[in-house]
Amino acid sequence: MKNLTLHIYVTDDCWSCRETGRIVADVAPYFPEAAIDLRPLDAAAPDDVFAVPTYVLNGRVIFLGNPTREELSQKLAEAGQTVCV
């Protein structure tokens, strides 16, 4: 099983980012070994993060905008997890 780190870049004034929190809350319990966090879009964000929400898995952008719960679960499963919702 690989180490998974998922950073999701959001802003406070993004209406879609509220759904991001709900998606993460629904999916994260199925991937307890994955480090998943919401991060503010600021000067410290990687250069390839230019919109919110942006999902970055192990340093690689996997979604611009919110995926479905199934899409996110599939990406995490493909990246090394064994459980998929």
ROZA-908040 format. One record per residue: y, x, z of N, C-alpha, C in turn; residue in three letters. Coordinates in pm, 1 decimal. Each point is the difference from the previous one (the first is absolute). Layout:
<recs>
[[Y,X,Z],[Y,X,Z],[Y,X,Z],ALA] ...
</recs>
This chain:
<recs>
[[-117.4,84.0,0.0],[117.4,-84.0,0.0],[124.2,88.9,0.0],MET] [[88.5,-25.4,-90.1],[120.9,80.4,-12.9],[108.1,-49.0,95.7],LYS] [[90.1,90.7,36.6],[117.0,-40.6,76.6],[94.2,-74.7,-92.5],ASN] [[48.1,-113.5,45.8],[92.2,-79.3,-80.1],[131.1,-15.6,74.5],LEU] [[108.0,26.0,-71.2],[133.4,-20.5,54.0],[76.0,-87.0,-98.9],THR] [[40.9,-117.1,47.2],[74.7,-92.7,-83.8],[137.8,-19.1,60.7],LEU] [[102.1,48.7,-70.9],[138.9,-22.2,39.1],[54.4,-108.6,-91.2],HIS] [[64.1,-97.9,61.7],[58.7,-109.1,-77.8],[149.6,0.9,29.8],ILE] [[78.2,23.3,-103.4],[144.5,10.9,14.8],[63.7,-137.1,-16.7],TYR] [[84.9,-35.0,97.9],[64.3,-131.1,5.1],[146.1,16.3,42.0],VAL] [[76.2,-107.3,-12.4],[135.6,-5.4,54.9],[15.2,-130.1,77.8],THR] [[97.0,-1.9,89.9],[23.2,-118.5,82.2],[50.5,-119.1,-80.5],ASP] [[71.5,25.0,-107.7],[58.9,-110.3,-75.7],[-85.4,-44.4,-119.1],ASP] [[-122.7,43.3,-6.0],[-91.1,-34.6,-109.7],[-80.8,-123.7,38.4],CYS] [[19.9,-110.9,-71.7],[-73.3,-123.3,34.3],[-149.8,16.5,-21.2],TRP] [[-39.6,74.7,-98.2],[-141.1,22.9,-29.8],[-68.0,87.7,104.2],SER] [[79.0,82.2,69.7],[-56.3,90.6,100.3],[-51.1,-75.0,122.6],CYS] [[47.4,-120.3,22.0],[-54.8,-81.0,110.4],[-146.0,-33.1,-28.6],ARG] [[-30.5,-28.6,-125.3],[-139.2,-25.8,-38.9],[-82.6,127.5,11.9],GLU] [[60.0,114.4,-24.2],[-69.8,127.9,13.4],[-60.6,12.8,139.2],THR] [[76.3,-32.0,101.3],[-49.5,6.9,137.4],[-119.3,-91.0,22.2],GLY] [[2.6,-119.3,-59.5],[-112.3,-93.1,14.3],[-124.4,51.4,-73.7],ARG] [[20.3,58.1,-116.8],[-112.6,56.2,-76.0],[-65.7,111.3,80.3],ILE] [[80.6,90.2,54.0],[-53.0,110.6,78.5],[-74.6,-51.8,123.1],VAL] [[56.3,-98.9,66.7],[-65.1,-56.3,119.0],[-135.6,-61.1,-33.9],ALA] [[-12.6,-57.4,-117.9],[-126.3,-61.5,-41.1],[-103.9,102.9,-43.7],ASP] [[42.5,105.8,-66.7],[-93.2,97.2,-59.1],[-37.0,113.3,96.2],VAL] [[93.7,47.1,78.5],[-21.6,118.0,85.2],[-122.5,-10.0,91.6],ALA] [[-30.9,-114.1,59.6],[-118.1,-4.9,87.9],[-131.4,35.2,-70.4],PRO] [[-6.5,-17.0,-129.9],[-121.4,32.5,-74.9],[-11.4,149.5,-30.8],TYR] [[106.6,74.7,25.3],[3.3,143.2,-27.9],[54.2,74.4,121.2],PHE] [[-72.8,-3.3,112.3],[52.5,58.2,124.1],[21.0,151.5,-5.5],PRO] [[-69.6,68.5,-88.1],[17.3,145.6,-8.9],[121.0,39.3,-83.8],GLU] [[59.2,-94.7,-69.9],[116.2,29.7,-84.4],[127.5,-2.3,84.0],ALA] [[84.9,98.8,-22.5],[132.3,3.1,63.2],[94.1,-75.6,-92.8],ALA] [[43.9,-117.7,41.5],[85.4,-85.7,-81.2],[129.8,-22.1,74.8],ILE] [[112.5,28.3,-65.4],[127.7,-24.8,65.6],[106.1,-46.7,-98.5],ASP] [[95.3,-73.8,55.6],[117.9,-42.8,-75.9],[109.7,100.4,29.0],LEU] [[65.9,45.7,-104.5],[105.5,101.0,14.0],[127.6,-49.2,-66.9],ARG] [[113.8,37.1,56.0],[125.6,-38.1,-65.2],[23.3,82.4,-126.2],PRO] [[54.0,-64.0,-99.9],[39.7,73.0,-120.9],[130.5,70.5,31.8],LEU] [[-5.8,131.3,10.8],[118.0,79.2,32.5],[-7.3,133.5,-73.6],ASP] [[87.0,88.7,36.3],[7.5,129.8,-69.1],[-128.2,81.0,14.6],ALA] [[-80.2,-27.5,102.8],[-123.6,74.6,21.7],[-116.7,-51.1,-85.6],ALA] [[20.5,-108.8,-71.2],[-106.1,-55.4,-83.8],[-27.5,92.7,-118.8],ALA] [[-123.8,3.2,-47.1],[-31.0,81.9,-117.5],[82.8,-42.4,-121.3],PRO] [[20.1,92.3,-91.3],[81.7,-27.2,-119.2],[-54.2,-113.9,-85.5],ASP] [[-131.4,-19.5,-1.4],[-56.4,-104.2,-85.1],[2.4,-138.4,64.9],ASP] [[60.9,-10.6,118.6],[18.1,-129.7,65.3],[144.6,-41.6,-22.6],VAL] [[19.0,-102.0,-84.2],[135.5,-40.7,-36.3],[22.3,-149.4,13.3],PHE] [[-101.4,-72.8,44.9],[10.4,-143.8,16.7],[-82.4,-39.4,122.1],ALA] [[21.5,-121.1,47.9],[-77.7,-48.3,114.1],[-60.1,-136.1,-32.8],VAL] [[-113.8,-28.1,55.3],[-87.4,92.1,69.8],[-74.3,91.1,-97.7],PRO] [[-24.6,122.3,43.4],[-80.3,96.1,-75.7],[-111.4,49.7,89.9],THR] [[-123.2,-7.3,-50.7],[-119.2,40.6,73.9],[-42.4,138.0,-49.2],TYR] [[-8.4,96.8,92.2],[-35.5,137.3,-33.7],[-127.0,37.0,78.1],VAL] [[-108.9,16.7,-71.2],[-129.1,32.2,60.6],[-30.5,147.6,-22.5],LEU] [[-11.8,73.6,108.7],[-28.7,144.0,-6.0],[93.2,72.4,-97.7],ASN] [[129.1,-34.8,6.2],[100.6,67.4,-80.6],[17.4,-51.2,-141.2],GLY] [[-73.2,-104.7,-37.6],[8.1,-52.3,-136.8],[40.8,-147.3,1.7],ARG] [[101.2,-35.8,-77.9],[43.1,-139.9,-8.0],[-113.0,-82.6,-60.4],VAL] [[-39.3,-105.8,72.3],[-105.5,-87.5,-51.3],[51.7,-139.4,-34.6],ILE] [[111.2,-41.5,61.1],[58.5,-129.9,-32.3],[150.6,5.7,13.1],PHE] [[69.5,-55.8,-97.1],[142.6,-30.2,9.6],[6.3,-151.0,15.4],LEU] [[44.6,-45.5,113.8],[-7.0,-142.0,30.5],[-129.4,-28.2,75.1],GLY] [[-7.9,-121.0,53.4],[-116.4,-34.8,80.3],[-122.1,-31.7,-85.2],ASN] [[-112.7,60.4,36.2],[-125.8,-37.9,-63.1],[-56.5,-121.6,73.3],PRO] [[-104.5,-56.8,-54.3],[-72.4,-100.9,76.6],[-78.5,72.8,108.7],THR] [[-47.1,-74.1,95.6],[-82.2,60.7,104.5],[-126.5,60.6,-59.8],ARG] [[-54.7,-66.8,-98.7],[-121.1,48.9,-65.3],[26.3,129.4,-76.0],GLU] [[112.4,7.7,-69.7],[33.9,122.1,-73.9],[18.2,118.8,94.2],GLU] [[69.7,-22.7,111.6],[20.8,107.9,95.4],[-132.5,42.7,62.4],LEU] [[-82.4,-96.5,35.9],[-131.4,31.9,57.4],[-84.1,80.4,-97.9],SER] [[4.8,-37.2,-125.6],[-78.4,71.1,-101.8],[46.3,144.5,-13.6],GLN] [[131.2,21.9,-1.8],[52.2,137.4,-10.6],[-42.4,83.3,119.6],LYS] [[7.3,-57.5,119.8],[-41.6,73.5,118.7],[-148.9,29.0,-3.2],LEU] [[-77.2,-96.7,-44.9],[-145.6,19.7,-8.9],[-32.5,109.8,-100.7],ALA] [[64.6,-3.0,-113.9],[-23.2,102.4,-102.7],[39.4,138.9,48.9],GLU] [[100.5,5.3,86.0],[48.2,128.9,47.5],[-85.5,59.7,111.7],ALA] [[-101.8,-72.4,41.8],[-88.5,62.3,97.4],[-51.0,-86.0,111.8],GLY] [[45.3,-120.5,7.9],[-49.0,-89.5,103.3],[-121.4,-75.9,-50.2],GLN] [[-77.6,-54.3,91.4],[-121.0,-70.5,-38.1],[9.8,-150.1,17.5],THR] [[102.0,-48.9,68.6],[16.1,-144.0,23.1],[103.5,-53.5,-95.7],VAL] [[-28.1,-114.7,-55.3],[95.1,-63.7,-92.5],[6.0,-148.4,33.0],CYS] [[120.5,-57.2,2.3],[13.8,-143.4,26.3],[4.1,-76.3,-128.8],VAL] 
</recs>
